[in-house]
Amino acid sequence: MRARSLRLAACAAILLAACQAPPPVSETPGTPTDETEAEKPGPAWAHVEALAALGPRPVGSEGNAKAREYLKQELEKLDVEIVEQRVGVRVGDGEPFELVNVAGRIRGASDDAIVIASGYDTTPIDSFEYLGVNEAASGPAVLLEIARNLAERPLVYTTWVVFLDGEAPSGPGQAPNHFGGRALAKRLAGEGVLNQIRLAVVIEKVCDPDLQIARDLRSQRIYREEFWRAAARLGHRDVFGQSAYESPAASHLPLSEAGLRRVVALVDTSFGGGGPPGVHAGTADDDLEHCSSRSLDTVGEVTIAALDVIATRLAKIDRFAESPVAEAQALAWDTLGQSEAEPEAPSPEGEVTGESAPDAPAAAPAEAQGPSSPSAPEAAATR
């Protein structure tokens, strides 16, 4: 009987405790809950806010120049080498104008380069104050955060972080100009050194809260799928899903057309849904309210993970080919920033002329291109 009484007393105590209110949650500053931590903007968001605060940033404008200075200042904080590529451009019979690409270099063991690029100019729209947050701030913001991470932990290959000017259309509803991308491609192709660009990745329009990265048909398949595998490992299948194949008009096209096959475009082609280019694209809704910090962080995280895998694999191929990455012939970087006093008058049809681009590398020896008989996927990835 005594044991039974003790059991009944214990049960009564448990029931009494269950009926009592839980202790209050501490609201001491500096100890946020999991929910508030999840809502806290990532580091790329500060860059988006800073660029948006500059207002419209079409090529040649005051806002464009301020954006360029901001990008340079952020690169300087990382203690990386910075150059500007100044080029003269004219469209049709219009007045010539100058655009400026900004490039930062993060050295790796090899001077062969992995290029990561995004445009930073907005479409000129006179009818309202067009901030172009998704169009021209999301990509640069992600690039700055990738640069910060790679400055702390460099890839085996040197990384070029390139902010392209003159990429946006000349007006609403028009096709992208890609002047900055064409200038970079023209320089590299003219020097015959595209073979030392091991991979070029373009990141554009990536802050939609319902971000869906297009599976680009014109990206190199082996490398493209590495980004999708990285996303799956990191739990981001919702962003890098099994979407239909598309062919976005992104800034990788000038490099591809110049002969560089090793390109990947990471682009959301439908901002706000509703089919390309999306209901928010080119409108006043391309603002901070319709963008997501989480989307920026996801793209940055996936890009870093994929590049690490790709660079490690390529380094193994180089070693197999008896061309150690540390001894690879250097890409010519210094002349990239040598500008002329006056850019040449550009030719009609928007042709890029009078450039002072990043000096491209001298052609690499044949044995530095990869093994003589790699496996089929590796062979495809090194061509």
C-alpha positions as a LaTeX table, in Angstrom:
\begin{tabular}{lrrr}
\hline
Residue & $x$ (\AA) & $y$ (\AA) & $z$ (\AA) \\
\hline
Met1 & 0.00 & 0.00 & 0.00 \\
Arg2 & 2.85 & 2.38 & 0.83 \\
Ala3 & 4.40 & 1.86 & $-2.64$ \\
Arg4 & 1.04 & 2.49 & $-4.31$ \\
Ser5 & 0.62 & 5.75 & $-2.37$ \\
Leu6 & 4.06 & 6.92 & $-3.48$ \\
Arg7 & 3.20 & 6.18 & $-7.12$ \\
Leu8 & $-0.04$ & 8.13 & $-6.86$ \\
Ala9 & 1.80 & 11.09 & $-5.31$ \\
Ala10 & 4.36 & 11.05 & $-8.11$ \\
Cys11 & 1.64 & 11.04 & $-10.81$ \\
Ala12 & $-0.11$ & 13.94 & $-9.10$ \\
Ala13 & 3.13 & 15.94 & $-9.10$ \\
Ile14 & 3.65 & 15.30 & $-12.82$ \\
Leu15 & 0.09 & 16.42 & $-13.67$ \\
Leu16 & 0.50 & 19.55 & $-11.57$ \\
Ala17 & 3.74 & 20.46 & $-13.33$ \\
Ala18 & 2.13 & 19.96 & $-16.75$ \\
Cys19 & $-0.65$ & 22.40 & $-15.89$ \\
Gln20 & 1.74 & 25.17 & $-14.87$ \\
Ala21 & 2.69 & 27.87 & $-17.40$ \\
Pro22 & 6.12 & 27.48 & $-19.01$ \\
Pro23 & 8.85 & 29.83 & $-17.83$ \\
Pro24 & 9.07 & 33.11 & $-19.77$ \\
Val25 & 11.50 & 33.27 & $-22.66$ \\
Ser26 & 14.50 & 35.41 & $-21.86$ \\
Glu27 & 14.55 & 38.66 & $-23.81$ \\
Thr28 & 18.11 & 39.52 & $-22.89$ \\
Pro29 & 19.77 & 41.40 & $-25.79$ \\
Gly30 & 22.31 & 39.37 & $-27.69$ \\
Thr31 & 20.46 & 36.08 & $-27.32$ \\
Pro32 & 18.07 & 35.98 & $-30.30$ \\
Thr33 & 15.71 & 33.08 & $-30.80$ \\
Asp34 & 16.11 & 30.64 & $-33.70$ \\
Glu35 & 13.29 & 32.43 & $-35.51$ \\
Thr36 & 14.95 & 35.85 & $-35.37$ \\
Glu37 & 18.28 & 34.31 & $-36.40$ \\
Ala38 & 16.61 & 32.82 & $-39.47$ \\
Glu39 & 15.20 & 36.24 & $-40.41$ \\
Lys40 & 18.48 & 38.09 & $-39.92$ \\
Pro41 & 19.80 & 39.32 & $-43.30$ \\
Gly42 & 23.01 & 37.73 & $-44.54$ \\
Pro43 & 26.14 & 39.77 & $-45.30$ \\
Ala44 & 25.31 & 40.22 & $-49.00$ \\
Trp45 & 22.16 & 42.13 & $-48.10$ \\
Ala46 & 24.17 & 45.12 & $-46.86$ \\
His47 & 25.71 & 45.46 & $-50.33$ \\
Val48 & 22.27 & 45.34 & $-51.97$ \\
Glu49 & 21.02 & 48.08 & $-49.64$ \\
Ala50 & 24.08 & 50.23 & $-50.28$ \\
Leu51 & 23.75 & 49.98 & $-54.07$ \\
Ala52 & 20.00 & 50.58 & $-53.99$ \\
Ala53 & 20.54 & 53.70 & $-51.87$ \\
Leu54 & 22.49 & 55.22 & $-54.79$ \\
Gly55 & 19.33 & 55.33 & $-56.90$ \\
Pro56 & 19.31 & 54.62 & $-60.65$ \\
Arg57 & 22.72 & 53.57 & $-61.98$ \\
Pro58 & 22.63 & 53.56 & $-65.80$ \\
Val59 & 25.97 & 53.62 & $-67.61$ \\
Gly60 & 27.63 & 57.05 & $-67.54$ \\
Ser61 & 25.44 & 58.40 & $-64.74$ \\
Glu62 & 26.43 & 59.80 & $-61.35$ \\
Gly63 & 24.79 & 56.82 & $-59.68$ \\
Asn64 & 26.79 & 54.48 & $-61.89$ \\
Ala65 & 30.05 & 56.18 & $-60.90$ \\
Lys66 & 29.11 & 55.97 & $-57.20$ \\
Ala67 & 28.29 & 52.29 & $-57.58$ \\
Arg68 & 31.67 & 51.69 & $-59.17$ \\
Glu69 & 33.43 & 53.48 & $-56.31$ \\
Tyr70 & 31.50 & 51.43 & $-53.78$ \\
Leu71 & 32.52 & 48.17 & $-55.47$ \\
Lys72 & 36.16 & 49.27 & $-55.53$ \\
Gln73 & 36.09 & 50.28 & $-51.87$ \\
Glu74 & 34.66 & 46.91 & $-50.88$ \\
Leu75 & 37.35 & 45.11 & $-52.89$ \\
Glu76 & 40.03 & 47.26 & $-51.26$ \\
Lys77 & 38.87 & 46.04 & $-47.85$ \\
Leu78 & 39.81 & 42.53 & $-49.00$ \\
Asp79 & 43.32 & 43.65 & $-49.93$ \\
Val80 & 43.04 & 42.30 & $-53.48$ \\
Glu81 & 44.52 & 43.71 & $-56.66$ \\
Ile82 & 42.10 & 46.00 & $-58.52$ \\
Val83 & 42.11 & 47.32 & $-62.07$ \\
Glu84 & 39.66 & 49.18 & $-64.27$ \\
Gln85 & 39.01 & 48.40 & $-67.93$ \\
Arg86 & 37.88 & 51.58 & $-69.69$ \\
Val87 & 36.34 & 51.33 & $-73.15$ \\
Gly88 & 34.68 & 53.69 & $-75.56$ \\
Val89 & 31.29 & 52.75 & $-76.98$ \\
Arg90 & 28.87 & 54.29 & $-79.44$ \\
Val91 & 25.46 & 52.99 & $-80.43$ \\
Gly92 & 24.35 & 53.90 & $-83.95$ \\
Asp93 & 24.74 & 57.64 & $-84.55$ \\
Gly94 & 24.68 & 58.46 & $-80.86$ \\
Glu95 & 27.41 & 60.22 & $-78.93$ \\
Pro96 & 30.33 & 58.08 & $-77.78$ \\
Phe97 & 30.43 & 57.24 & $-74.11$ \\
Glu98 & 32.84 & 55.49 & $-71.79$ \\
Leu99 & 32.08 & 52.45 & $-69.71$ \\
Val100 & 34.25 & 51.01 & $-66.96$ \\
Asn101 & 34.63 & 47.37 & $-65.94$ \\
Val102 & 36.10 & 46.81 & $-62.48$ \\
Ala103 & 38.10 & 43.66 & $-61.76$ \\
Gly104 & 39.60 & 42.29 & $-58.57$ \\
Arg105 & 42.17 & 39.50 & $-58.55$ \\
Ile106 & 42.48 & 36.94 & $-55.77$ \\
Arg107 & 45.68 & 35.01 & $-56.32$ \\
Gly108 & 45.79 & 31.24 & $-56.24$ \\
Ala109 & 48.67 & 28.82 & $-56.73$ \\
Ser110 & 48.09 & 29.05 & $-60.49$ \\
Asp111 & 47.70 & 32.22 & $-62.55$ \\
Asp112 & 45.21 & 30.39 & $-64.74$ \\
Ala113 & 41.94 & 32.07 & $-63.87$ \\
Ile114 & 38.40 & 31.36 & $-62.82$ \\
Val115 & 36.29 & 34.41 & $-63.70$ \\
Ile116 & 33.13 & 35.37 & $-61.79$ \\
Ala117 & 31.21 & 38.27 & $-63.32$ \\
Ser118 & 28.06 & 40.35 & $-63.03$ \\
Gly119 & 26.75 & 43.62 & $-64.46$ \\
Tyr120 & 26.33 & 46.66 & $-62.20$ \\
Asp121 & 24.49 & 49.17 & $-64.41$ \\
Thr122 & 20.70 & 49.58 & $-64.49$ \\
Thr123 & 18.39 & 50.07 & $-67.45$ \\
Pro124 & 17.78 & 53.82 & $-68.03$ \\
Ile125 & 14.10 & 54.57 & $-67.30$ \\
Asp126 & 12.92 & 58.18 & $-67.14$ \\
Ser127 & 9.29 & 57.72 & $-66.06$ \\
Phe128 & 10.11 & 56.74 & $-62.45$ \\
Glu129 & 13.05 & 56.14 & $-60.14$ \\
Tyr130 & 14.15 & 52.67 & $-61.20$ \\
Leu131 & 16.37 & 51.08 & $-58.55$ \\
Gly132 & 17.07 & 47.82 & $-60.42$ \\
Val133 & 17.84 & 45.91 & $-57.22$ \\
Asn134 & 17.41 & 42.49 & $-58.78$ \\
Glu135 & 18.77 & 43.55 & $-62.16$ \\
Ala136 & 22.01 & 45.22 & $-61.12$ \\
Ala137 & 22.56 & 44.95 & $-57.34$ \\
Ser138 & 21.86 & 41.31 & $-56.53$ \\
Gly139 & 24.64 & 39.90 & $-58.71$ \\
Pro140 & 27.34 & 42.36 & $-57.56$ \\
Ala141 & 26.33 & 41.80 & $-53.92$ \\
Val142 & 26.79 & 38.05 & $-54.26$ \\
Leu143 & 30.12 & 38.58 & $-56.04$ \\
Leu144 & 31.42 & 40.74 & $-53.19$ \\
Glu145 & 30.57 & 38.06 & $-50.65$ \\
Ile146 & 32.15 & 35.34 & $-52.79$ \\
Ala147 & 35.26 & 37.52 & $-53.05$ \\
Arg148 & 35.34 & 37.95 & $-49.26$ \\
Asn149 & 35.19 & 34.19 & $-48.74$ \\
Leu150 & 37.78 & 33.40 & $-51.40$ \\
Ala151 & 40.13 & 36.09 & $-50.10$ \\
Glu152 & 40.17 & 34.17 & $-46.81$ \\
Arg153 & 40.39 & 30.75 & $-48.47$ \\
Pro154 & 41.63 & 31.09 & $-52.07$ \\
Leu155 & 41.02 & 28.50 & $-54.75$ \\
Val156 & 44.02 & 26.78 & $-56.29$ \\
Tyr157 & 43.39 & 28.91 & $-59.39$ \\
Thr158 & 43.48 & 32.70 & $-59.38$ \\
Thr159 & 40.00 & 34.22 & $-59.22$ \\
Trp160 & 38.97 & 37.28 & $-61.22$ \\
Val161 & 35.89 & 39.01 & $-59.77$ \\
Val162 & 34.64 & 41.25 & $-62.58$ \\
Phe163 & 31.91 & 43.90 & $-62.36$ \\
Leu164 & 30.73 & 44.64 & $-65.88$ \\
Asp165 & 29.48 & 48.04 & $-67.03$ \\
Gly166 & 27.11 & 48.61 & $-69.94$ \\
Glu167 & 25.37 & 45.25 & $-69.63$ \\
Ala168 & 21.80 & 46.50 & $-69.20$ \\
Pro169 & 19.45 & 47.34 & $-72.09$ \\
Ser170 & 19.35 & 50.88 & $-73.49$ \\
Gly171 & 15.69 & 51.12 & $-72.51$ \\
Pro172 & 12.66 & 49.18 & $-71.28$ \\
Gly173 & 11.77 & 46.13 & $-73.34$ \\
Gln174 & 15.07 & 46.07 & $-75.21$ \\
Ala175 & 17.70 & 43.34 & $-75.28$ \\
Pro176 & 20.77 & 43.57 & $-73.01$ \\
Asn177 & 23.74 & 45.39 & $-74.52$ \\
His178 & 26.54 & 43.35 & $-72.92$ \\
Phe179 & 29.06 & 46.06 & $-73.79$ \\
Gly180 & 31.23 & 45.28 & $-70.77$ \\
Gly181 & 31.17 & 41.55 & $-71.42$ \\
Arg182 & 32.01 & 42.10 & $-75.07$ \\
Ala183 & 34.93 & 44.34 & $-74.13$ \\
Leu184 & 36.37 & 41.71 & $-71.81$ \\
Ala185 & 35.84 & 38.92 & $-74.34$ \\
Lys186 & 37.39 & 40.98 & $-77.14$ \\
Arg187 & 40.52 & 41.60 & $-75.11$ \\
Leu188 & 40.99 & 38.00 & $-74.03$ \\
Ala189 & 40.30 & 36.62 & $-77.50$ \\
Gly190 & 42.58 & 39.20 & $-79.10$ \\
Glu191 & 45.45 & 38.10 & $-76.90$ \\
Gly192 & 44.76 & 34.43 & $-77.65$ \\
Val193 & 44.50 & 33.50 & $-74.00$ \\
Leu194 & 40.95 & 32.25 & $-73.58$ \\
Asn195 & 42.42 & 28.79 & $-72.99$ \\
Gln196 & 43.79 & 30.01 & $-69.65$ \\
Ile197 & 40.36 & 30.96 & $-68.39$ \\
Arg198 & 39.47 & 27.66 & $-66.79$ \\
Leu199 & 35.88 & 28.66 & $-66.10$ \\
Ala200 & 33.71 & 31.79 & $-66.30$ \\
Val201 & 30.61 & 32.06 & $-64.10$ \\
Val202 & 28.04 & 34.82 & $-64.54$ \\
Ile203 & 25.61 & 35.62 & $-61.72$ \\
Glu204 & 22.60 & 37.84 & $-62.51$ \\
Lys205 & 19.14 & 38.61 & $-61.12$ \\
Val206 & 19.24 & 36.36 & $-58.07$ \\
Cys207 & 17.25 & 38.02 & $-55.26$ \\
Asp208 & 13.70 & 36.87 & $-56.06$ \\
Pro209 & 12.19 & 35.40 & $-52.86$ \\
Asp210 & 10.93 & 32.52 & $-55.00$ \\
Leu211 & 14.28 & 32.10 & $-56.71$ \\
Gln212 & 14.45 & 29.55 & $-59.52$ \\
Ile213 & 17.84 & 29.33 & $-61.25$ \\
Ala214 & 17.38 & 28.49 & $-64.93$ \\
Arg215 & 19.15 & 25.43 & $-66.30$ \\
Asp216 & 20.95 & 27.23 & $-69.07$ \\
Leu217 & 21.38 & 25.32 & $-72.33$ \\
Arg218 & 24.35 & 27.45 & $-73.36$ \\
Ser219 & 26.33 & 26.75 & $-70.20$ \\
Gln220 & 28.95 & 24.01 & $-70.29$ \\
Arg221 & 27.04 & 20.94 & $-69.16$ \\
Ile222 & 29.69 & 19.29 & $-66.93$ \\
Tyr223 & 30.32 & 22.48 & $-64.97$ \\
Arg224 & 26.67 & 23.53 & $-64.88$ \\
Glu225 & 25.61 & 20.26 & $-63.32$ \\
Glu226 & 28.29 & 20.61 & $-60.64$ \\
Phe227 & 26.38 & 23.65 & $-59.35$ \\
Trp228 & 23.18 & 21.60 & $-59.20$ \\
Arg229 & 24.98 & 18.82 & $-57.32$ \\
Ala230 & 26.39 & 21.34 & $-54.85$ \\
Ala231 & 22.91 & 22.77 & $-54.31$ \\
Ala232 & 21.53 & 19.29 & $-53.62$ \\
Arg233 & 24.28 & 18.60 & $-51.05$ \\
Leu234 & 23.54 & 21.90 & $-49.31$ \\
Gly235 & 19.78 & 21.44 & $-49.25$ \\
His236 & 18.90 & 24.01 & $-51.91$ \\
Arg237 & 16.98 & 21.88 & $-54.40$ \\
Asp238 & 14.14 & 24.40 & $-54.15$ \\
Val239 & 16.34 & 26.99 & $-55.87$ \\
Phe240 & 18.36 & 24.74 & $-58.17$ \\
Gly241 & 15.50 & 22.45 & $-59.09$ \\
Gln242 & 14.58 & 20.30 & $-62.06$ \\
Ser243 & 13.43 & 23.32 & $-64.04$ \\
Ala244 & 13.00 & 23.30 & $-67.79$ \\
Tyr245 & 16.06 & 24.13 & $-69.85$ \\
Glu246 & 16.29 & 27.77 & $-70.92$ \\
Ser247 & 18.66 & 30.03 & $-72.83$ \\
Pro248 & 18.83 & 33.34 & $-70.90$ \\
Ala249 & 20.49 & 36.31 & $-72.58$ \\
Ala250 & 23.09 & 36.69 & $-69.82$ \\
Ser251 & 26.59 & 38.15 & $-69.75$ \\
His252 & 28.27 & 34.81 & $-70.45$ \\
Leu253 & 27.24 & 35.00 & $-74.09$ \\
Pro254 & 30.04 & 37.36 & $-75.28$ \\
Leu255 & 32.65 & 35.01 & $-73.80$ \\
Ser256 & 30.95 & 31.99 & $-75.33$ \\
Glu257 & 30.73 & 33.69 & $-78.72$ \\
Ala258 & 34.44 & 34.57 & $-78.49$ \\
Gly259 & 35.26 & 30.86 & $-78.18$ \\
Leu260 & 35.27 & 30.20 & $-74.44$ \\
Arg261 & 33.13 & 27.08 & $-73.96$ \\
Arg262 & 33.73 & 26.80 & $-70.22$ \\
Val263 & 30.96 & 29.15 & $-69.11$ \\
Val264 & 28.09 & 28.86 & $-66.62$ \\
Ala265 & 25.20 & 31.29 & $-66.15$ \\
Leu266 & 23.28 & 31.46 & $-62.87$ \\
Val267 & 20.17 & 33.52 & $-63.63$ \\
Asp268 & 16.53 & 33.65 & $-62.56$ \\
Thr269 & 14.64 & 34.47 & $-65.75$ \\
Ser270 & 11.26 & 35.29 & $-64.18$ \\
Phe271 & 11.45 & 37.92 & $-61.44$ \\
Gly272 & 8.20 & 37.72 & $-59.52$ \\
Gly273 & 6.82 & 34.93 & $-61.71$ \\
Gly274 & 4.51 & 35.28 & $-64.65$ \\
Gly275 & 6.95 & 34.07 & $-67.28$ \\
Pro276 & 10.20 & 35.71 & $-68.47$ \\
Pro277 & 11.31 & 38.32 & $-67.60$ \\
Gly278 & 8.81 & 38.30 & $-64.71$ \\
Val279 & 6.12 & 40.70 & $-63.51$ \\
His280 & 8.56 & 42.81 & $-61.43$ \\
Ala281 & 11.31 & 43.10 & $-64.05$ \\
Gly282 & 11.87 & 46.66 & $-65.28$ \\
Thr283 & 9.24 & 48.07 & $-62.92$ \\
Ala284 & 9.18 & 50.06 & $-59.69$ \\
Asp285 & 8.80 & 46.70 & $-57.93$ \\
Asp286 & 12.43 & 45.87 & $-58.65$ \\
Asp287 & 13.21 & 47.14 & $-55.18$ \\
Leu288 & 14.32 & 45.94 & $-51.77$ \\
Glu289 & 10.81 & 44.96 & $-50.74$ \\
His290 & 10.60 & 42.37 & $-53.51$ \\
Cys291 & 14.02 & 40.84 & $-52.91$ \\
Ser292 & 15.29 & 38.22 & $-50.47$ \\
Ser293 & 18.50 & 38.03 & $-48.48$ \\
Arg294 & 18.13 & 34.24 & $-48.30$ \\
Ser295 & 18.23 & 33.97 & $-52.09$ \\
Leu296 & 21.49 & 35.91 & $-52.24$ \\
Asp297 & 23.07 & 33.74 & $-49.56$ \\
Thr298 & 21.94 & 30.55 & $-51.28$ \\
Val299 & 23.55 & 31.46 & $-54.61$ \\
Gly300 & 26.77 & 32.53 & $-52.93$ \\
Glu301 & 26.97 & 29.36 & $-50.85$ \\
Val302 & 26.31 & 27.07 & $-53.81$ \\
Thr303 & 28.80 & 28.93 & $-56.03$ \\
Ile304 & 31.64 & 28.65 & $-53.52$ \\
Ala305 & 30.97 & 24.95 & $-52.97$ \\
Ala306 & 30.81 & 24.19 & $-56.70$ \\
Leu307 & 33.95 & 26.18 & $-57.50$ \\
Asp308 & 35.89 & 24.36 & $-54.80$ \\
Val309 & 34.99 & 20.99 & $-56.32$ \\
Ile310 & 35.69 & 22.12 & $-59.88$ \\
Ala311 & 39.03 & 23.75 & $-59.05$ \\
Thr312 & 40.19 & 20.71 & $-57.06$ \\
Arg313 & 39.30 & 18.39 & $-59.94$ \\
Leu314 & 41.06 & 20.56 & $-62.52$ \\
Ala315 & 44.18 & 20.76 & $-60.35$ \\
Lys316 & 44.34 & 16.97 & $-60.24$ \\
Ile317 & 44.07 & 16.85 & $-64.02$ \\
Asp318 & 46.90 & 19.38 & $-64.34$ \\
Arg319 & 49.12 & 17.32 & $-62.08$ \\
Phe320 & 48.33 & 14.18 & $-64.06$ \\
Ala321 & 49.43 & 16.06 & $-67.19$ \\
Glu322 & 52.76 & 16.84 & $-65.45$ \\
Ser323 & 51.98 & 20.55 & $-65.50$ \\
Pro324 & 51.85 & 21.57 & $-61.82$ \\
Val325 & 49.43 & 24.42 & $-61.29$ \\
Ala326 & 52.02 & 26.38 & $-59.39$ \\
Glu327 & 54.16 & 26.54 & $-62.57$ \\
Ala328 & 51.41 & 27.50 & $-65.00$ \\
Gln329 & 52.29 & 30.41 & $-67.26$ \\
Ala330 & 50.85 & 33.65 & $-65.89$ \\
Leu331 & 47.85 & 35.42 & $-67.34$ \\
Ala332 & 48.83 & 38.95 & $-68.24$ \\
Trp333 & 46.88 & 41.02 & $-65.72$ \\
Asp334 & 48.79 & 44.28 & $-65.42$ \\
Thr335 & 47.93 & 45.79 & $-68.79$ \\
Leu336 & 44.23 & 45.36 & $-68.02$ \\
Gly337 & 44.33 & 48.66 & $-66.21$ \\
Gln338 & 46.40 & 50.64 & $-68.72$ \\
Ser339 & 43.97 & 53.23 & $-70.05$ \\
Glu340 & 44.41 & 55.66 & $-72.92$ \\
Ala341 & 44.05 & 59.40 & $-72.39$ \\
Glu342 & 41.12 & 59.42 & $-74.82$ \\
Pro343 & 39.32 & 56.26 & $-75.92$ \\
Glu344 & 39.09 & 55.78 & $-79.64$ \\
Ala345 & 35.81 & 56.79 & $-81.23$ \\
Pro346 & 33.74 & 53.63 & $-81.17$ \\
Ser347 & 32.30 & 52.36 & $-84.38$ \\
Pro348 & 28.56 & 52.16 & $-85.13$ \\
Glu349 & 26.17 & 49.42 & $-84.01$ \\
Gly350 & 27.43 & 49.55 & $-80.45$ \\
Glu351 & 30.85 & 48.11 & $-81.21$ \\
Val352 & 33.35 & 48.22 & $-78.38$ \\
Thr353 & 36.58 & 50.00 & $-79.28$ \\
Gly354 & 39.44 & 51.90 & $-77.67$ \\
Glu355 & 39.62 & 49.48 & $-74.75$ \\
Ser356 & 42.18 & 49.25 & $-72.01$ \\
Ala357 & 41.32 & 45.80 & $-70.79$ \\
Pro358 & 42.87 & 43.37 & $-68.34$ \\
Asp359 & 45.97 & 42.11 & $-69.91$ \\
Ala360 & 45.30 & 38.61 & $-70.97$ \\
Pro361 & 47.62 & 35.74 & $-70.37$ \\
Ala362 & 50.08 & 34.50 & $-72.86$ \\
Ala363 & 49.05 & 31.21 & $-74.44$ \\
Ala364 & 49.72 & 28.29 & $-72.16$ \\
Pro365 & 51.84 & 25.37 & $-73.25$ \\
Ala366 & 49.88 & 22.47 & $-74.67$ \\
Glu367 & 50.63 & 20.21 & $-71.74$ \\
Ala368 & 49.00 & 22.70 & $-69.36$ \\
Gln369 & 45.59 & 22.18 & $-70.91$ \\
Gly370 & 44.96 & 18.82 & $-69.29$ \\
Pro371 & 45.95 & 15.17 & $-69.51$ \\
Ser372 & 46.49 & 13.50 & $-72.84$ \\
Ser373 & 43.84 & 10.86 & $-72.16$ \\
Pro374 & 41.45 & 11.90 & $-69.40$ \\
Ser375 & 38.13 & 10.24 & $-68.75$ \\
Ala376 & 35.28 & 11.40 & $-70.98$ \\
Pro377 & 33.74 & 13.83 & $-68.45$ \\
Glu378 & 37.13 & 15.33 & $-67.61$ \\
Ala379 & 37.98 & 15.70 & $-71.27$ \\
Ala380 & 34.74 & 17.57 & $-71.86$ \\
Ala381 & 35.37 & 19.80 & $-68.89$ \\
Thr382 & 38.87 & 20.78 & $-69.95$ \\
Arg383 & 38.13 & 21.67 & $-73.55$ \\
\hline
\end{tabular}
